[in-house]
Structure formats: structure tokens, C-alpha cells
């Protein structure tokens, strides 16, 4: 069971959600071909590749001690770096995309800032937070046709608790914030 939990944790890490969200948003927000030609390589670099390279660098230099970033204090630098990159991506989205794509990217930035802010006071499950937030946004883009995808969150949450990386409270907080925040942002922009 431990091996299964580790596999689930690795497969559904941010390395999975970031590219999935980027590709889904590019495909489903009505971007023009010339916008896609600009945005896809730039945001793949800024939103996907640079955070991975940054994480690997932090691990190699000892600023992050394990792949799960178990120590809450080690998350500050990692999440801060990710948010700087998301800010750059949001500015690029503002300049080169449409309103819907920009709003989704802004949502990702705001969610990243929320995760960073919460981390100063409490450790929540980033895996569960990302899973719920990502699945909410994907369902929004696909007119709520894939609600059953939320079943994927059950083994993710279970794995994080089983591996003793998070408590039930940390997993539930990740789920609640991961669902509530994109809902509130999209509601604010009158998209739902």
C-alpha cells in the first residue's frame, strides 16, 4: 500500500497539474492561432519548466530537503519562486491572450499566493489543493461534464495521509480552499 501511495503522490504532483491546466486553458478558451503560437512556448517555459528547474535547484542546494517539501518553512522560498513566475505568466497572459485565459491565469496566481500565505501559518496539502483547484477549473472549461474526475482526489488525499505527510485537517483545508477559491474568483469575474 505504501508503494501505491507514493506512486499516487508523484503522479498527481504539481508537475502533472501545471501542464494539464496550461494545455486545457489554451485549448478551451478560444484563443486565436497567433495567440497560441506566442503563449504556448512562453508559458510552457515560465509556468511549467522554470518551476521544475527551480525546485530541482532548491533540492540540489539543500534549501528543500525532500521531494514532498515536508518542512513547512522550506515551502516559503519554493512557493515564492513559483508565484514570481506565475506573476510573469499572468502579465504575459494579460498582454497576449483573451479575457478568459487571462482570468484563469490570474486565478492560478491568486491561488498560488493563497497557498503561500496560508503556509506562513499552517501547512495544508498542496497536492489536494492543486487537485481540487485544477479539477474545478477543468470542469468549468468543459461545462461541468467531468465532475466524476473529482473521484481522483480520494486516492490523492488518502495517499497524503497514509504517507504521514499531512493530517486530515491539512487535507480537508486543501480541499476546501482548492474548491472555494477558484469558485469565488470566477464568480467575481461573473464567469459563473
C-alpha positions, 0 to 999 in steps of 0.5 A: 500500500505504501508503494501505491501511495507514493506512486499516487503522490508523484503522479498527481504532483504539481508537475502533472497539474501545471501542464494539464491546466496550461494545455486545457486553458489554451485549448478551451478558451478560444484563443486565436492561432497567433495567440497560441503560437506566442503563449504556448512556448512562453508559458510552457517555459515560465509556468511549467519548466522554470518551476521544475528547474527551480525546485530541482535547484532548491533540492540540489542546494539543500534549501528543500530537503525532500521531494514532498517539501515536508518542512513547512518553512522550506515551502516559503522560498519554493512557493515564492519562486513559483508565484514570481513566475506565475506573476510573469505568466499572468502579465504575459497572459494579460498582454497576449491572450483573451479575457478568459485565459487571462482570468484563469491565469490570474486565478492560478496566481491568486491561488498560488499566493493563497497557498503561500500565505496560508503556509506562513501559518499552517501547512495544508496539502498542496497536492489536494489543493492543486487537485481540487483547484485544477479539477474545478477549473477543468470542469468549468472549461468543459461545462461541468461534464467531468465532475466524476474526475473529482473521484481522483482526489480520494486516492490523492488525499488518502495517499497524503495521509497514509504517507504521514505527510499531512493530517486530515485537517491539512487535507480537508483545508486543501480541499476546501480552499482548492474548491472555494477559491477558484469558485469565488474568483470566477464568480467575481469575474461573473464567469459563473 
